[in-house]
């Protein structure tokens, strides 16, 4: 097998017809280089498969010791636990953490990524906002510094990732509901352009068909996965001529919303209706009835993501090539009162 020659700054300069010095300054965001030239350099670098020399950059600029962590929100215990594990692991490795929230907004996500770059972070760990439907801002970021995505990832982005096996999670959830006698199972889904939610939908669809159950279009409802979404969707589903007898939600928040509607309608859970969520948020074990869910191993996700970015930095500062890695954790079914009927 032939080994492809590593692209250099000189190759980019020759491709664009400019000096290697201009290319180097473009990568370091030098004020004397025009925005047009910087854009051309980054596009050429991506086309030619250029990997920046982080060792040289580190020696030239000095190391900040900072890692940027970008999450949709810290109000969820899932992300809070991940951040805690990341911070502890990175601290042991000699790094400090800057935390930002996208609030599931694409523009805020882009702004925070740019802010991290201005703060001269050495690497970034991120979970993608629901509004994000393009890889470009992450692609450019990953060309400049190490980038690790976790949980919510983008399918076509070749960077290191830490995820759970979302397909298996859906299979386990539907298998469990069917084993308890539920037959009309609806899915409160996330948006399919975000990879874990696409895979959860796929797992739901294929497992429903595996059990010989009807796969109904009106039973798959994508949303932003809030409590309010769960309330609205559950109300709409109950108005159908033949409503579902169980809900599998791609997050615990809409699962809780659905549960509140069922209780308002005095529909007995789990005797008449089953509810299962995803993530094992703290509230799932505190409400009545308690909510069955899928444990995503959030602490492990945080540790693995932190180790991944540090491993990349170690390779790159030593001038070694690093091939993006993917860590996949197996979700665990947690059976609670909301599905545990006899």
C-alpha positions as CSV (number, residue, x, y, z in Angstrom):
1,X,0.0,0.0,0.0
2,X,1.4,3.4,-1.0
3,X,1.8,6.1,1.6
4,X,0.4,9.5,0.6
5,X,2.9,12.3,0.8
6,X,2.0,14.7,3.6
7,X,0.8,18.1,2.4
8,X,2.9,21.1,3.5
9,X,2.5,24.8,3.6
10,X,4.7,25.0,0.5
11,X,2.2,22.8,-1.4
12,X,-0.6,25.2,-0.4
13,X,1.4,28.2,-1.4
14,X,2.3,26.7,-4.8
15,X,-1.4,25.7,-5.4
16,X,-2.6,29.3,-4.7
17,X,0.4,31.1,-6.2
18,X,1.3,32.9,-3.0
19,X,4.3,32.7,-0.6
20,X,4.6,30.1,2.1
21,X,4.9,33.0,4.5
22,X,1.5,34.3,3.5
23,X,0.0,30.8,4.1
24,X,1.6,30.6,7.5
25,X,0.2,34.0,8.4
26,X,-3.2,33.1,7.2
27,X,-3.3,30.1,9.6
28,X,-2.2,32.3,12.5
29,X,-5.0,34.9,11.6
30,X,-2.4,37.6,10.9
31,X,-4.1,41.0,10.5
32,X,-2.2,41.9,7.4
33,X,-3.6,38.9,5.5
34,X,-7.0,39.7,3.8
35,X,-10.1,37.8,4.7
36,X,-10.2,36.6,1.0
37,X,-6.7,35.1,1.2
38,X,-7.5,33.5,4.5
39,X,-10.6,31.9,3.1
40,X,-8.6,30.7,0.0
41,X,-5.9,29.2,2.2
42,X,-8.4,27.2,4.4
43,X,-10.3,26.0,1.4
44,X,-7.0,24.9,-0.3
45,X,-5.8,23.2,2.9
46,X,-9.0,21.2,3.2
47,X,-8.9,20.2,-0.5
48,X,-5.3,19.1,-0.3
49,X,-5.7,17.3,3.0
50,X,-3.3,19.6,5.0
51,X,-2.7,18.8,8.7
52,X,-1.2,21.9,10.5
53,X,2.0,21.5,12.5
54,X,0.8,22.1,16.0
55,X,4.2,21.5,17.5
56,X,5.6,24.5,15.6
57,X,2.6,26.6,16.4
58,X,2.9,25.7,20.1
59,X,6.6,26.6,20.2
60,X,5.9,29.9,18.4
61,X,2.9,31.0,20.4
62,X,3.4,29.3,23.7
63,X,0.8,26.9,25.1
64,X,-2.3,28.3,26.7
65,X,-3.2,25.2,28.7
66,X,-6.9,25.9,27.8
67,X,-9.5,23.5,26.4
68,X,-12.8,24.8,25.2
69,X,-15.9,22.8,26.0
70,X,-19.1,23.6,24.1
71,X,-22.5,22.1,25.1
72,X,-26.1,22.8,24.2
73,X,-26.9,23.6,27.8
74,X,-25.8,22.9,31.3
75,X,-29.3,22.6,32.7
76,X,-29.4,18.9,31.9
77,X,-27.8,16.6,34.4
78,X,-26.4,14.6,31.4
79,X,-24.2,17.4,30.2
80,X,-23.4,18.6,33.7
81,X,-22.1,15.2,34.6
82,X,-20.0,15.1,31.4
83,X,-18.5,18.5,32.1
84,X,-17.6,17.5,35.6
85,X,-15.8,14.4,34.4
86,X,-14.1,16.3,31.6
87,X,-12.9,19.1,33.9
88,X,-11.5,16.6,36.4
89,X,-9.7,14.5,33.8
90,X,-8.3,17.6,32.0
91,X,-7.2,19.1,35.3
92,X,-5.2,16.0,36.0
93,X,-3.5,16.4,32.6
94,X,-2.6,20.0,33.4
95,X,-5.3,21.8,31.4
96,X,-8.0,24.3,32.4
97,X,-11.5,24.4,30.9
98,X,-13.5,27.2,29.3
99,X,-17.2,26.3,29.1
100,X,-19.8,27.8,26.8
101,X,-23.5,27.0,25.9
102,X,-24.9,27.1,22.4
103,X,-28.5,26.9,23.7
104,X,-29.0,24.8,20.6
105,X,-28.5,27.9,18.4
106,X,-26.3,27.7,15.3
107,X,-25.2,31.3,15.4
108,X,-24.2,31.1,19.1
109,X,-22.4,27.9,18.4
110,X,-20.3,29.6,15.7
111,X,-19.6,32.6,17.9
112,X,-18.4,30.4,20.8
113,X,-16.1,28.4,18.5
114,X,-14.6,31.7,17.2
115,X,-14.4,32.9,20.8
116,X,-12.4,29.8,21.8
117,X,-10.0,30.5,18.9
118,X,-9.5,34.0,20.1
119,X,-8.8,32.7,23.6
120,X,-6.1,30.5,22.0
121,X,-7.5,27.3,23.4
122,X,-5.4,24.3,22.5
123,X,-8.3,22.0,21.7
124,X,-12.1,21.9,21.7
125,X,-14.6,19.3,22.9
126,X,-18.2,19.9,21.6
127,X,-21.7,18.6,21.4
128,X,-23.6,19.9,18.3
129,X,-26.5,22.3,18.6
130,X,-29.9,21.2,17.3
131,X,-30.1,24.1,14.9
132,X,-26.8,23.1,13.2
133,X,-27.2,21.6,9.8
134,X,-23.7,22.3,8.3
135,X,-20.2,21.0,9.1
136,X,-18.3,24.0,7.7
137,X,-17.6,25.8,11.0
138,X,-16.5,22.6,12.7
139,X,-14.5,21.5,9.7
140,X,-12.5,24.8,9.8
141,X,-12.0,24.6,13.5
142,X,-10.8,21.0,13.3
143,X,-8.2,22.1,10.7
144,X,-6.7,24.6,13.1
145,X,-6.7,22.7,16.5
146,X,-7.8,19.3,17.8
147,X,-11.5,18.8,17.9
148,X,-13.5,16.1,19.6
149,X,-17.3,15.7,19.3
150,X,-19.4,13.8,21.8
151,X,-23.0,12.6,22.0
152,X,-24.5,14.9,19.3
153,X,-22.2,14.6,16.3
154,X,-22.2,15.3,12.6
155,X,-22.1,12.3,10.3
156,X,-19.7,13.6,7.6
157,X,-17.2,15.2,9.9
158,X,-14.0,13.2,10.2
159,X,-12.9,14.1,13.7
160,X,-12.6,12.1,16.9
161,X,-16.0,11.2,18.5
162,X,-17.3,9.8,21.7
163,X,-20.8,8.4,21.4
164,X,-23.2,5.7,22.6
165,X,-24.5,3.0,20.4
166,X,-27.8,4.8,19.7
167,X,-29.1,2.1,17.4
168,X,-28.7,-0.5,20.1
169,X,-30.4,1.9,22.6
170,X,-33.5,2.0,20.4
171,X,-33.5,-1.7,19.9
172,X,-33.4,-2.3,23.6
173,X,-36.1,0.2,24.3
174,X,-38.5,-1.2,21.7
175,X,-37.7,-4.8,22.6
176,X,-38.5,-4.0,26.2
177,X,-41.8,-2.3,25.4
178,X,-42.9,-5.2,23.2
179,X,-41.9,-7.7,25.9
180,X,-44.3,-5.9,28.2
181,X,-47.2,-6.3,25.7
182,X,-47.2,-2.8,24.1
183,X,-48.0,-2.9,20.4
184,X,-48.7,0.7,19.1
185,X,-45.4,2.4,20.0
186,X,-44.8,6.0,19.0
187,X,-41.4,7.7,18.8
188,X,-40.9,11.3,20.0
189,X,-37.7,11.8,18.0
190,X,-34.9,14.3,17.7
191,X,-34.0,16.0,14.4
192,X,-32.5,13.5,11.9
193,X,-29.7,15.8,10.8
194,X,-28.1,15.3,14.2
195,X,-26.4,11.9,14.0
196,X,-27.6,10.2,17.3
197,X,-31.2,11.1,16.6
198,X,-31.0,9.8,13.0
199,X,-29.7,6.5,14.3
200,X,-32.3,6.3,17.1
201,X,-35.0,6.7,14.5
202,X,-33.5,4.0,12.3
203,X,-33.3,1.6,15.3
204,X,-36.9,2.4,16.2
205,X,-38.1,1.8,12.7
206,X,-36.3,-1.5,12.1
207,X,-37.1,-2.9,15.5
208,X,-40.8,-2.1,15.2
209,X,-40.8,-4.0,11.8
210,X,-38.8,-6.8,13.3
211,X,-41.6,-7.5,15.7
212,X,-44.2,-7.4,12.9
213,X,-45.8,-4.2,14.2
214,X,-47.3,-1.5,12.0
215,X,-44.8,1.3,11.3
216,X,-46.9,4.4,11.2
217,X,-45.7,7.7,9.8
218,X,-47.9,9.7,12.3
219,X,-46.1,7.8,15.1
220,X,-42.7,9.4,14.4
221,X,-42.6,13.0,15.6
222,X,-39.3,15.0,15.4
223,X,-39.0,17.9,17.8
224,X,-36.5,19.9,19.9
225,X,-37.0,17.4,22.7
226,X,-38.3,19.7,25.4
227,X,-40.9,19.0,28.1
228,X,-43.3,21.3,26.2
229,X,-42.8,19.2,23.1
230,X,-43.7,16.1,25.0
231,X,-46.9,17.7,26.3
232,X,-48.0,19.0,22.9
233,X,-47.1,15.7,21.0
234,X,-48.8,13.5,23.6
235,X,-52.0,15.6,23.4
236,X,-52.0,15.3,19.6
237,X,-51.3,11.6,19.7
238,X,-54.3,11.0,22.0
239,X,-56.5,12.6,19.4
240,X,-55.7,10.0,16.8
241,X,-58.4,7.5,15.8
242,X,-56.1,4.8,17.1
243,X,-53.6,6.4,19.5
244,X,-50.4,4.6,20.6
245,X,-50.2,2.6,23.8
246,X,-46.6,3.4,24.4
247,X,-44.0,6.2,23.9
248,X,-40.3,5.9,23.2
249,X,-38.8,9.3,23.5
250,X,-35.3,10.2,22.3
251,X,-34.8,12.3,25.5
252,X,-36.1,12.1,29.1
253,X,-37.6,15.6,28.9
254,X,-40.4,14.9,26.4
255,X,-40.9,11.6,28.1
256,X,-41.7,13.5,31.3
257,X,-44.0,15.9,29.3
258,X,-45.9,12.9,27.9
259,X,-46.2,11.4,31.3
260,X,-47.8,14.6,32.7
261,X,-50.5,14.5,29.9
262,X,-51.3,10.9,30.6
263,X,-51.8,11.6,34.2
264,X,-54.0,14.5,33.4
265,X,-56.2,12.2,31.3
266,X,-56.2,9.6,34.0
267,X,-54.6,7.1,31.7
268,X,-52.8,4.6,34.0
269,X,-49.1,4.2,33.5
270,X,-47.8,1.5,33.0
271,X,-51.1,-0.5,33.0
272,X,-52.6,1.2,30.0
273,X,-49.7,3.1,28.6
274,X,-45.9,2.7,28.6
275,X,-43.3,5.5,28.6
276,X,-39.5,5.2,28.1
277,X,-37.0,7.9,27.6
278,X,-33.3,8.3,26.9
279,X,-30.3,9.7,29.0
280,X,-31.3,8.8,32.6
281,X,-31.8,12.4,33.7
282,X,-32.0,12.9,37.5
283,X,-35.8,13.6,37.4
284,X,-36.6,10.2,35.9
285,X,-36.1,8.4,39.3
286,X,-37.8,11.2,41.3
287,X,-41.2,11.5,39.5
288,X,-44.3,9.3,40.0
289,X,-44.3,6.9,38.4
290,X,-40.6,6.7,37.9
291,X,-39.5,6.7,34.2
292,X,-37.8,3.9,32.4
293,X,-34.8,5.1,30.4
294,X,-31.5,4.4,28.6
295,X,-28.3,5.1,30.6
296,X,-25.7,6.8,28.4
297,X,-22.8,6.5,30.8
298,X,-22.3,10.3,30.9
299,X,-19.3,10.2,33.2
300,X,-17.5,7.8,30.9
301,X,-18.2,10.0,27.9
302,X,-16.6,13.0,29.7
303,X,-13.5,11.0,30.6
304,X,-13.1,9.5,27.1
305,X,-13.6,12.9,25.4
306,X,-11.0,14.6,27.6
307,X,-8.5,11.8,27.1
308,X,-9.1,11.9,23.4
309,X,-8.3,15.6,23.1
310,X,-5.2,15.3,25.3
311,X,-4.0,12.3,23.2
312,X,-4.3,14.3,20.1
313,X,-2.4,17.2,21.6
314,X,0.4,14.9,22.8
315,X,0.7,13.4,19.2
316,X,0.6,16.8,17.5
317,X,3.1,18.6,19.8
318,X,5.5,15.7,19.2
319,X,5.0,16.1,15.5
320,X,3.3,12.7,15.1
321,X,0.3,12.0,12.9
322,X,-3.0,11.4,14.7
323,X,-5.8,9.4,13.1
324,X,-9.3,10.4,14.4
325,X,-10.7,7.8,16.8
326,X,-14.3,6.9,17.7
327,X,-15.2,5.6,21.1
328,X,-18.6,3.9,21.3
329,X,-20.3,3.0,24.6
330,X,-23.2,0.6,24.9
331,X,-26.3,2.1,26.6
332,X,-27.9,0.3,29.4
333,X,-31.7,-0.2,29.8
334,X,-33.0,0.9,33.2
335,X,-36.5,-0.5,33.8
336,X,-38.7,1.6,36.1
337,X,-42.4,1.9,36.9
338,X,-43.5,3.6,33.7
339,X,-43.1,0.4,31.7
340,X,-42.9,-2.4,34.2
341,X,-46.3,-3.9,33.9
342,X,-47.0,-7.6,34.4
